[in-house]
Amino acid sequence: MACFLVPATEAIVTTIVAKAVKSHEAKAEDQTKVKALSEDKLPLSKKITRLSGFLWGGSGLLAFEHLWHGEISPFFPFLTAANDPSEMAAAFHEMATTGTTMAVAVTAVWAVLTIVSDKILKRKPHESKSMRGESA
């Protein structure tokens, strides 16, 4: 009924955090007047932006699915469960269980992908040197 609201809320927070981190990175780069990023590392703002993209995409698909099944409407109160207090209790339970589980799962997958991509990016220049016959 309303499980998509939890990942959507996390997506809102991560979008705001990504913008703040990007602004901080730009200020730090301006102060040092040296490019702060090395070739083998993604900036933190880009990593957080990826997480918010995952969350926005999943929340959007879930919201569409709930709209398709008639569980949300384009008119106030938007959630059809909000018309009956007993149904709203079920919606809160779904948000607490299913919604939280989905948000945690998406964040965990993002964390694993981020760690793997960091390791690949760190390893990539060394492999290219050895493939060209240069010493590392």
N, C-alpha and C positions, 0 to 999 in steps of 0.2 A: 504494500500500500504506500509506504513512504520511505522505504529503505534507501532510495536514491538521495534523500536529503543529507545523510551523513557524509557520503563521499563528495557531494556538492559543496557542503560546508567546508570540508577539508580543502577542496579545490579553490574556494574563495580565499581561504587563509594562505595557501601556498602561492597563489597568484600575487597577493599583496606582499608576501615575504620575498618572492623572486624579484619584484620591482624594487623593493628596498635594498636587497643585496646587490642588484645590478647598479643602482645608484651609488652605493658605497664603493663598489669595485671601480666605477668610473672616477670617483673622487680620489681614491687611492692611486689610481693610474695617473691622474693629472698631477698629483702632488709629487710623485716620484719621477714623472716625465719619462718613464721607462715602461715598456710593455710588461705588464704584471704577469701575463700568462706565458707559460712555456709551451712548446709544441706538443708536449706529451701529457697535457693536463687540461681538462675542460673546466671552465669557470663554474663556481658554485651556483651562480644565477642560472646558467644553462641547465644544470642538473635539476634544480628545483622547478624550472619551467617545464622540463620533461615530465616530472611528477604531476604537476598541475594539468598538463595535457592529458595524461593517462586518466586522471580523476575526472576532468571535464568530459572526456569522451565516454567513459563508462557511465557517468551520471546522466549524460544526455541520452544515451541508448536506453538506460533503465527508465528514465522519465517518459520517453516515447513509448516504451513497452507498457508502462502503467497507463498512459493515456489511451493507447490502443485497446487495452482491456477494460477501460471505463473506470479505473480506480482514481484518476484525477480528471478534473474538468477545467476548461479555460475560464471558468467563472468562479467568483468567490463562493464558497470557502476553498476552492481548488481541490482539496482532498475530499473525496466523497465520504470518507470515514469521519470527517469532521461534523457531519450532520447528526451523528449519534454518539453519545459519550462512551458507550460500551465498545463501539467500533474504534473510537479514538484510542482507547486503552490498548487494543490489539495493534494499532498503528505504532504507538510508542514502543510496544514490545518488539515489533519487527525492526524498528529503527535501532533499538538497543542491541539486538542480537544480529540480525542479518546485515543491516547497514554498517554496523561497526566491524563486523567480520569482513565485509567487502572492502572497506576502507583500509583495514590493516593488511589484508591480502594484497591489494594493489600497491600499498607502500612497501611491503616486503619484497614483492617482485621488482619494483623500481630499485630498491636498495641492492638487490642481487645484480641486476643489470648494470647499475652504476659501478659497483665493485669490479665486475667482469670487464666493462669497457675501460675503466681506469687501468687495469692490468694489461689489457691489450694495447692501449695507447702507450704505456710505459715500455712495453716489450717491442713495439713496432720499429723504432729507429735502430735498435741493436740488431734486429734480424735483417734489416735492409743493408746495414754495413757488412754483416757477415756474408750476405748473399752476393755483394759486390766484390768480396775478397779483401775488404779492409779489416784492420784489426780493431776490436772494440775498445 
